[in-house]
Amino acid sequence: AGVHRNMLVARVGRLACGVERRACQAHLQAPGAATILSGRHTVGSLPKRSLGWTAQSFSRVGAVNAGGSRLMSTAKSHKWTMYEADPSMYLTKGSECKIVHFVRHAEGIHNAAARDQPDDFWGSLFNSPEMWDAPLNSAGKQQCEVLMEHITRSGIETDLVIVSPLTRTLQTAALSFGLACPKAPMLASELCRERIAVYTSEGRSNTSDLKRDWPKVDFSEITAETDPMFENKEEDDMVGARSLTFIDTLMARPESSIAVVSHSVFLQQLYRQFEHSLPADFHEKRQDFATLRTVAICPADKA
């Protein structure tokens, strides 16, 4: 069933809907059992520039049927559906959905080298030991400060930070969520690593070194000391499949609000798995350094 165009829509299951923390709640069931999330205003009277999922953002999703309503579809052959959300939204107790904040790491030394020294980078640096597990540069650390301020200003409160176990993502997580949400535990996961290609920047440091350098991060899911993943190169479709496995593990967790600090190709391939319900700009271009995109993920059979 179609959902009326001027409504602000998200599938959040049978039990509850989420709203912005600083807004009043508004609950409404649309045709097709779609649950409505409101922003600062009552559903049906939303100004186009209000925060939250407005008529403007909704107009980018799905296709218009003959009756003028939007048809929502889910990622093919998968059990979850994903919608763009406002960073300050939350889910009420009992919801089967999760609010997830996806962050790309800040600028690393390999990113700067590829941009500023293309001949040197593509001639030898891209697969050199010098670029192994590339850390942030000074510009990247400044980007993390801006991200931390954005997290604080947006009122984001997360129950858990899942982070790729590469140095640049660990730095980004620590310098942003680590300062803005200091009580949120951090968990390292190989599943949200960057696509494994020919670049040594995608290699992981030894686990014992990571545990020493990042004592506040839980590395219990990293079982190998060295990096076995780096020997197994991936095509984009393999990264997409891995991203769905990652979402399965994320949705099985008890936390309702989760931040994920990852990489550009991984995130782009993840968004492509849900291209029918996310705005096109999620997957058409790579996410910028140290930027945040918030989504709601719900069971597809509740949509």
Secondary structure, 3 states (H helix, E strand, C coil): CCECCCCCECCCCCCCCCCECCCCCCCCEECCCEEECCCCCCCCCCCCCCCCCCHHHHCCCCEECCCCCEECCCCCCCCEEEEECCCCECCCCCCCCEEEEEEECCCEHHHHHHHHCHHHHHHCHHHCHHHCCCCECHHHHHHHHHHHHHHHHCCCCCCEEEECCCHHHHHHHHHCHHHHCCCCCEEECHHHCCCCCCCHHHCCCCHHHHHHHCCCEECCCCCCCCCCHHHCCCCHHHHHHHHHHHHHHHHCCCCCEEEEEECHHHHHHHHHCCCCCCCCHHHHCCCCCCCEEEEEEEEHHHC
